[in-house]
Amino acid sequence: MSIIFSKKETYVVQQEVEITNKIGLHVRPASMLVETASKFKSDIWIEKDGQEANGKSIMSLLLLSAPQGSKISVKAEGPDAAKAVQALVKIVKDKFGEE
């Protein structure tokens, strides 16, 4: 996890993680990410191959088309950015509870 910059209680934190579950980022995992991201005040983005998606929008996440083996970057900006990134990366590393 890396802090990109900090400015008056606002942080930008980013971490890369690989999607390892068999089916990849489909509706159920995307909804898990959105549900978790929505609990945080920070703005959250998920990026894959230069395409950035709003981490609080299921449709935006599904458009990333991230199959197994894809590397995504989870980025958050706000007062709870580090906690948000940590929580989202954990979901991905836990294979969205599918395996």
C-alpha positions in Angstrom: 0.0 0.0 0.0 1.3 3.4 -0.8 0.3 6.9 0.2 0.5 9.1 -2.8 0.0 12.4 -1.0 -1.5 13.8 2.1 -3.2 17.2 2.5 -5.1 18.2 5.6 -6.5 14.9 6.8 -7.1 13.8 3.2 -5.0 10.9 1.9 -4.7 9.2 -1.4 -3.8 5.5 -0.9 -3.4 2.9 -3.7 -2.6 -0.8 -3.8 -2.4 -3.3 -6.6 -4.0 -6.8 -6.2 -4.5 -9.7 -8.5 -8.0 -11.3 -9.0 -7.5 -15.0 -8.3 -11.0 -16.4 -8.1 -12.0 -18.6 -11.0 -14.8 -16.5 -12.5 -13.2 -13.0 -12.0 -15.0 -9.8 -11.3 -18.6 -10.7 -12.0 -21.9 -9.4 -10.5 -21.5 -10.9 -7.0 -17.9 -9.9 -6.4 -18.7 -6.4 -7.8 -21.6 -6.0 -5.5 -19.4 -7.0 -2.5 -16.9 -4.3 -3.5 -19.6 -1.7 -3.9 -21.3 -2.6 -0.6 -17.9 -2.3 1.2 -16.8 0.8 -0.6 -20.1 2.5 0.2 -19.3 2.3 4.0 -16.4 4.7 3.6 -16.4 8.5 3.2 -13.5 8.4 0.8 -13.8 8.5 -3.0 -12.8 5.0 -4.3 -11.7 3.9 -7.8 -10.7 0.6 -9.2 -8.4 0.7 -12.2 -7.5 -2.1 -14.7 -5.3 -1.6 -17.7 -5.7 2.2 -17.6 -9.5 2.1 -17.3 -10.8 3.6 -14.1 -14.1 2.7 -12.5 -16.0 4.3 -9.6 -15.7 1.8 -6.7 -19.2 2.7 -5.5 -20.9 1.9 -8.8 -21.6 -1.8 -9.8 -22.1 -0.9 -13.4 -18.8 0.9 -13.5 -17.0 -2.0 -12.0 -18.6 -4.6 -14.3 -17.4 -2.6 -17.3 -13.8 -3.2 -16.3 -14.1 -6.8 -17.5 -11.6 -8.3 -15.1 -11.2 -12.1 -15.4 -9.0 -14.3 -13.3 -5.4 -13.2 -13.4 -6.2 -9.5 -13.9 -4.3 -7.0 -11.8 -6.4 -4.2 -10.5 -5.4 -1.1 -8.5 -7.6 0.0 -5.7 -7.3 3.7 -5.0 -9.0 5.8 -2.4 -8.9 9.5 -1.5 -10.3 10.8 1.7 -10.1 10.7 5.5 -10.5 6.9 5.7 -8.6 6.0 2.5 -6.2 3.6 4.1 -8.9 1.6 5.8 -11.0 1.6 2.6 -8.2 0.2 0.5 -7.3 -2.4 3.1 -10.9 -3.6 3.3 -11.3 -3.8 -0.5 -8.0 -5.5 -1.1 -8.8 -8.1 1.6 -12.1 -9.0 -0.2 -10.2 -9.6 -3.5 -7.4 -11.6 -1.8 -10.1 -13.7 -0.1 -11.3 -14.6 -3.6 -14.7 -12.9 -2.8 -15.5 -15.8 -0.5 -16.0 -18.0 -3.6 -13.3 -20.6 -3.0 
